[in-house]
């Protein structure tokens, strides 16, 4: 169900779009705060270097070489 709209997901599971949105919000909150977030999310330090598996990969490094950080999951 990756990349589909809530309408498509609701259609697939035979539920209203409002129901899909409600449960999506609940899951989003569960993963973005509390014990799951503090256990599994590790933010990089301000002065940390680009990881070697990114810096040495010519396919993905060009997308990160000028990045100065991330804001809401978007690299800037």
N, C-alpha and C positions, 0 to 999 in steps of 0.2 A: 504494500500500500504506500510505498515511498513516493513522494512527489505528487500525490493526488490531492484534489480539493476535498474539503469536508463534505461536499455534496456527493462526490464519487465514493468516498468512504462510507457515508451514510447509506447510499444505495447498495453497496456491497454487503453491509452488515444489516440492512433493513432497519435502520434507525433514522430518526429525524436529524437534520443538520444541527439543531440546537443541542441535542443530546451528545452528538459527536464533539461539538465545541466545548460543552461543559466538561466532558471527561478529558479532553485534550488539555484544558486549563488545569484540571486537577493533577494530571501527570506532569505537566510543565512545572507546577509549583512543587510537586514532590521531588523532582530531579534538580530543581534550582535552589533549594534551601533545605535546611535541616541536616540530618545525619548522612543522607546520600551525597549531598553536595560537599560537605566537609570531609567525607571519607575518600571520595573519588576524584574531586576536582582539585588540581594543583596548579595554581597560577604561577607563571614564570616570574623571577625576580626582575626588577627594573633594568639591571645591568647585565642580564644573562645573554650569552651568545646564541646565535642560531644553532640549533642542534646539527651535529655532523651529518646525520642521515638526510637532512634537508639541504644543507650547504653543499654537499658533494653530489647531489642529484641534479643533473642539468635539466631534467624535465620539469621540476617543481621550483628550483631555486630562483629562477627569474621572477616568479610571482611574489617572493618574499624578500628579495635583496634590498629593496628600498623601504620596506615596512618599518615603521617606527613604533608600532604597537597595535593594539586591537581595542575597539570600542564596541561593546555589545556583540562580540563575536565576529566583527568585521575588521579585517586588517587595514590599517591606514598608514 
